[in-house]
Amino acid sequence: MNKINELLKERNIKPIHYEKKGKTVIVTTKDHKYAIKKNTHPIYEYLNQRTFSYYPNTIVDGEYEIADYVEDVDIPDDQKILDLISLVALLHTKTTHYKKVEEYGYQDIYEAIKGNLTYLRQEYDEQMDKAESEIFMSPSSYLLARHITLIYNTLSFCEEELEKWYQKVKDLRKIRLVILHNHLELDHFHNNQLISWNKAKVGSPIFDLYGLYQKTYTPFVWEEIFQKYQAAYPLKEEEKELFFLLISLPTPLNWTSSEYQNVQIVRQKLDYIDKTSHFLEQIKKKS
């Protein structure tokens, strides 16, 4: 806090109120508001070079960044997420570049997903062995056992799709890359500006979509969100296939000590699979 006070003094910023939000300090003055945090990722100069300016006015001063605090605008979430995806498409458009595949690594992506699938199959096998060993199945074990075929079918589908995808991309010479915000959620989109760039990195555009999907697959209609993005920044076939594969992956169970919570965890996994299957069916019908 002492360093922040010194920084404010150097810039003749006179705070009248401080508020801590996570790793960010919100400083209020008589006529302005600032968000101050550690500068962990100097991305703004590059965004400016690419004429993408949809982020708060920011000054980088040594290890800290001082940004104008952007108040959120009260609009319906259904509209907000469509505005967000349009801005993400613009970010990807403005920062598109290409690299040789060997410099980025389709094989690394393939091996990471393959390893994840192996881990997931082992985990669900272990959970089923445990459930079947119970004299009287707990509610969460019973719910899992009733629907385990759906989970195994999903894992098999992902394994098959992974091999198909890799056969298509392994001989490609170039990969399309963009700047990923890499922390997309409605709370990081204020007044048509993206905030919280501390996790930004270079990668395939589908990883921003994947991260956003994980956080917003419900209650939004993702067919509309995806089509909005596609209209502004069409994904290549191999990118679409990878996105569809990633969102289809089941997730670990992460049991807790609460049986009630464990039932909710299983229910959430099953609902996610159903919701994603429906989304993919709708998208393929429109393709």
C-alpha positions as CSV (number, residue, x, y, z in Angstrom):
1,M,0.0,0.0,0.0
2,N,2.9,2.3,0.7
3,K,4.1,2.0,-2.9
4,I,0.6,2.8,-4.2
5,N,0.5,5.9,-2.0
6,E,3.9,7.0,-3.3
7,L,2.7,6.4,-6.9
8,L,-0.4,8.5,-6.3
9,K,1.6,11.3,-4.7
10,E,4.0,11.4,-7.7
11,R,1.0,11.8,-10.0
12,N,-0.7,14.3,-7.8
13,I,-3.7,12.0,-7.3
14,K,-5.4,12.8,-4.0
15,P,-7.5,9.9,-2.8
16,I,-10.4,10.3,-0.5
17,H,-11.4,6.7,-0.4
18,Y,-9.8,3.2,-1.0
19,E,-11.5,0.0,-1.7
20,K,-9.9,-3.4,-2.2
21,K,-11.4,-5.7,-4.9
22,G,-9.2,-8.9,-5.1
23,K,-5.8,-7.8,-6.2
24,T,-7.1,-4.4,-7.4
25,V,-7.2,-1.2,-5.3
26,I,-10.0,1.2,-6.3
27,V,-9.0,4.7,-5.5
28,T,-11.7,7.5,-5.4
29,T,-10.7,11.2,-5.7
30,K,-12.9,14.2,-5.6
31,D,-13.8,13.9,-9.3
32,H,-12.4,10.6,-10.6
33,K,-12.0,6.9,-9.9
34,Y,-8.9,4.7,-10.6
35,A,-8.2,1.0,-10.6
36,I,-4.6,0.2,-9.5
37,K,-2.9,-3.2,-9.6
38,K,0.4,-4.9,-10.3
39,N,1.4,-4.7,-14.0
40,T,1.9,-8.4,-14.7
41,H,1.2,-8.3,-18.4
42,P,2.2,-5.3,-20.5
43,I,-0.2,-5.8,-23.4
44,Y,-1.6,-2.3,-24.0
45,E,1.1,-1.0,-26.3
46,Y,0.6,-4.0,-28.7
47,L,-3.2,-3.5,-28.6
48,N,-2.7,0.1,-29.5
49,Q,-0.4,-0.9,-32.4
50,R,-3.2,-3.1,-33.7
51,T,-5.8,-0.2,-33.3
52,F,-7.7,-2.0,-30.6
53,S,-8.6,0.5,-27.9
54,Y,-11.6,-1.0,-26.2
55,Y,-10.1,-1.1,-22.7
56,P,-9.8,1.5,-20.0
57,N,-7.4,4.4,-20.4
58,T,-4.3,2.9,-18.7
59,I,-0.9,4.3,-17.6
60,V,1.8,1.7,-16.8
61,D,4.2,3.0,-14.2
62,G,6.9,0.6,-13.3
63,E,5.4,-2.5,-11.6
64,Y,1.9,-0.9,-11.4
65,E,-0.8,0.1,-13.8
66,I,-3.2,2.9,-13.2
67,A,-6.5,2.6,-15.1
68,D,-9.6,4.7,-15.3
69,Y,-12.3,2.8,-13.3
70,V,-15.1,2.0,-15.7
71,E,-18.5,1.7,-14.3
72,D,-20.7,-1.0,-15.6
73,V,-23.8,-0.2,-17.6
74,D,-27.1,-1.7,-16.6
75,I,-28.2,-3.6,-19.6
76,P,-29.8,-7.1,-19.8
77,D,-27.3,-9.9,-19.6
78,D,-28.7,-11.5,-22.9
79,Q,-27.7,-8.3,-24.7
80,K,-24.5,-7.8,-22.8
81,I,-23.1,-11.2,-23.8
82,L,-23.8,-10.5,-27.5
83,D,-22.0,-7.2,-27.2
84,L,-19.1,-9.0,-25.5
85,I,-18.8,-11.6,-28.2
86,S,-18.8,-9.0,-30.9
87,L,-15.9,-7.2,-29.2
88,V,-14.0,-10.4,-28.7
89,A,-14.4,-11.1,-32.5
90,L,-13.0,-7.6,-33.1
91,L,-10.1,-8.3,-30.8
92,H,-9.3,-11.5,-32.7
93,T,-9.7,-9.8,-36.1
94,K,-7.3,-7.0,-35.1
95,T,-4.6,-9.2,-33.7
96,T,-4.6,-12.1,-36.1
97,H,-1.2,-13.4,-37.2
98,Y,0.2,-16.7,-38.3
99,K,3.0,-19.0,-37.1
100,K,4.6,-22.2,-38.3
101,V,2.9,-25.1,-36.6
102,E,6.1,-26.4,-35.1
103,E,6.6,-23.1,-33.3
104,Y,3.2,-23.3,-31.6
105,G,2.4,-27.0,-31.4
106,Y,-0.7,-28.9,-32.5
107,Q,1.0,-32.0,-31.1
108,D,1.2,-30.4,-27.7
109,I,-2.6,-29.7,-27.8
110,Y,-3.3,-33.2,-28.9
111,E,-1.2,-34.8,-26.2
112,A,-2.7,-32.5,-23.5
113,I,-6.2,-33.5,-24.5
114,K,-5.4,-37.1,-24.8
115,G,-3.8,-37.1,-21.4
116,N,-6.9,-35.4,-20.0
117,L,-9.2,-38.0,-21.5
118,T,-7.1,-40.8,-20.1
119,Y,-7.3,-39.2,-16.6
120,L,-11.0,-38.7,-16.9
121,R,-11.7,-42.3,-17.9
122,Q,-9.6,-43.6,-15.0
123,E,-11.4,-41.3,-12.6
124,Y,-14.9,-42.3,-13.7
125,D,-13.8,-46.0,-13.6
126,E,-12.6,-45.6,-10.0
127,Q,-15.8,-43.8,-9.0
128,M,-17.9,-46.6,-10.5
129,D,-15.8,-49.3,-8.8
130,K,-16.4,-47.4,-5.5
131,A,-20.1,-47.0,-6.1
132,E,-20.5,-50.7,-7.0
133,S,-18.7,-51.7,-3.8
134,E,-21.2,-49.8,-1.6
135,I,-23.8,-52.1,0.1
136,F,-26.3,-49.3,-0.2
137,M,-25.4,-46.7,-2.9
138,S,-25.3,-43.1,-1.7
139,P,-27.6,-40.8,-3.7
140,S,-24.7,-39.3,-5.6
141,S,-23.3,-42.8,-6.5
142,Y,-26.7,-44.0,-7.6
143,L,-27.2,-40.9,-9.8
144,L,-23.8,-41.4,-11.4
145,A,-24.4,-45.1,-11.9
146,R,-27.7,-44.5,-13.6
147,H,-26.1,-42.1,-16.2
148,I,-22.6,-43.5,-16.5
149,T,-23.3,-44.8,-20.0
150,L,-23.9,-41.2,-21.1
151,I,-20.5,-40.1,-19.6
152,Y,-18.6,-43.1,-21.2
153,N,-20.3,-42.4,-24.5
154,T,-19.2,-38.8,-24.3
155,L,-15.6,-39.8,-23.5
156,S,-15.6,-42.2,-26.4
157,F,-17.0,-39.4,-28.7
158,C,-14.2,-37.1,-27.6
159,E,-11.5,-39.7,-28.1
160,E,-12.7,-40.4,-31.7
161,E,-13.0,-36.6,-32.5
162,L,-9.6,-36.0,-31.1
163,E,-8.0,-38.5,-33.5
164,K,-10.0,-37.2,-36.4
165,W,-9.0,-33.6,-35.6
166,Y,-5.3,-34.5,-35.2
167,Q,-5.2,-36.4,-38.5
168,K,-6.4,-33.2,-40.2
169,V,-4.0,-30.7,-38.6
170,K,-0.8,-32.7,-38.1
171,D,0.4,-31.9,-41.6
172,L,-0.6,-28.2,-41.6
173,R,2.2,-25.7,-41.9
174,K,0.7,-22.7,-40.3
175,I,-1.6,-21.9,-37.4
176,R,-3.8,-18.8,-37.0
177,L,-3.1,-17.1,-33.7
178,V,-4.6,-14.0,-31.9
179,I,-4.3,-12.1,-28.7
180,L,-6.5,-13.9,-26.2
181,H,-8.1,-11.9,-23.4
182,N,-8.1,-15.3,-21.6
183,H,-10.3,-14.1,-18.7
184,L,-13.7,-13.5,-20.4
185,E,-16.8,-13.2,-18.3
186,L,-19.6,-10.6,-18.0
187,D,-18.0,-9.0,-15.0
188,H,-14.9,-8.2,-17.1
189,F,-17.0,-6.3,-19.7
190,H,-18.0,-2.8,-18.7
191,N,-19.5,-0.1,-21.0
192,N,-18.2,-1.8,-24.1
193,Q,-14.7,-2.2,-22.7
194,L,-12.7,-5.2,-21.7
195,I,-11.0,-5.1,-18.3
196,S,-8.7,-7.5,-16.4
197,W,-6.1,-8.2,-19.0
198,N,-3.7,-9.8,-16.6
199,K,-4.1,-13.3,-18.1
200,A,-3.8,-12.2,-21.8
201,K,-1.7,-14.4,-24.1
202,V,-1.2,-15.5,-27.6
203,G,-3.2,-18.6,-28.8
204,S,-5.8,-20.0,-31.0
205,P,-9.0,-17.9,-31.0
206,I,-11.1,-20.8,-29.8
207,F,-9.6,-20.7,-26.3
208,D,-11.4,-17.4,-25.6
209,L,-14.7,-19.0,-26.8
210,Y,-14.0,-22.1,-24.7
211,G,-13.3,-20.2,-21.5
212,L,-16.4,-18.0,-22.0
213,Y,-18.6,-21.1,-22.8
214,Q,-17.5,-22.8,-19.6
215,K,-18.7,-19.8,-17.6
216,T,-21.9,-19.0,-19.5
217,Y,-23.2,-22.1,-21.2
218,T,-26.3,-21.6,-19.0
219,P,-28.6,-19.7,-19.0
220,F,-27.7,-18.2,-22.4
221,V,-28.6,-19.5,-25.9
222,W,-25.1,-20.3,-27.1
223,E,-26.3,-21.0,-30.7
224,E,-26.9,-17.2,-31.0
225,I,-23.7,-16.2,-29.4
226,F,-21.6,-18.5,-31.6
227,Q,-23.3,-17.4,-34.8
228,K,-22.7,-13.8,-33.8
229,Y,-19.0,-14.5,-33.4
230,Q,-18.9,-16.6,-36.6
231,A,-20.5,-13.8,-38.7
232,A,-17.7,-11.4,-37.6
233,Y,-14.7,-13.8,-37.4
234,P,-15.4,-17.1,-39.1
235,L,-13.5,-20.0,-37.6
236,K,-11.6,-22.4,-39.8
237,E,-12.8,-25.9,-39.9
238,E,-10.0,-27.3,-37.7
239,E,-10.6,-24.5,-35.2
240,K,-14.3,-25.2,-35.0
241,E,-13.6,-28.9,-34.5
242,L,-11.2,-28.2,-31.7
243,F,-13.7,-25.9,-30.0
244,F,-16.5,-28.5,-30.3
245,L,-14.2,-31.1,-28.9
246,L,-13.0,-29.0,-25.9
247,I,-16.5,-28.0,-24.8
248,S,-17.7,-31.7,-25.1
249,L,-15.1,-32.9,-22.6
250,P,-16.6,-34.0,-19.3
251,T,-14.9,-32.5,-16.2
252,P,-13.6,-34.2,-13.0
253,L,-16.1,-34.8,-10.2
254,N,-14.3,-33.1,-7.4
255,W,-16.3,-34.8,-4.6
256,T,-16.8,-32.9,-1.3
257,S,-17.7,-34.1,2.2
258,S,-21.3,-33.1,1.7
259,E,-23.6,-35.7,0.1
260,Y,-26.0,-33.0,-0.9
261,Q,-23.3,-31.1,-2.7
262,N,-22.1,-34.3,-4.4
263,V,-25.5,-34.9,-5.8
264,Q,-25.5,-31.3,-7.2
265,I,-22.0,-32.0,-8.7
266,V,-23.2,-35.1,-10.6
267,R,-26.4,-33.3,-11.7
268,Q,-24.3,-30.4,-13.0
269,K,-22.0,-32.7,-15.0
270,L,-25.0,-34.4,-16.6
271,D,-26.8,-31.1,-17.3
272,Y,-23.6,-29.8,-18.9
273,I,-23.3,-32.8,-21.3
274,D,-27.0,-32.4,-22.2
275,K,-26.8,-28.7,-22.8
276,T,-23.6,-29.0,-24.9
277,S,-25.0,-31.9,-27.0
278,H,-28.0,-29.7,-27.8
279,F,-25.9,-26.8,-28.7
280,L,-23.7,-28.9,-31.1
281,E,-26.8,-30.4,-32.7
282,Q,-28.3,-27.0,-33.4
283,I,-25.0,-25.7,-34.8
284,K,-24.6,-28.6,-37.1
285,K,-28.1,-28.3,-38.4
286,K,-27.3,-24.7,-39.4
287,S,-24.0,-25.5,-41.0
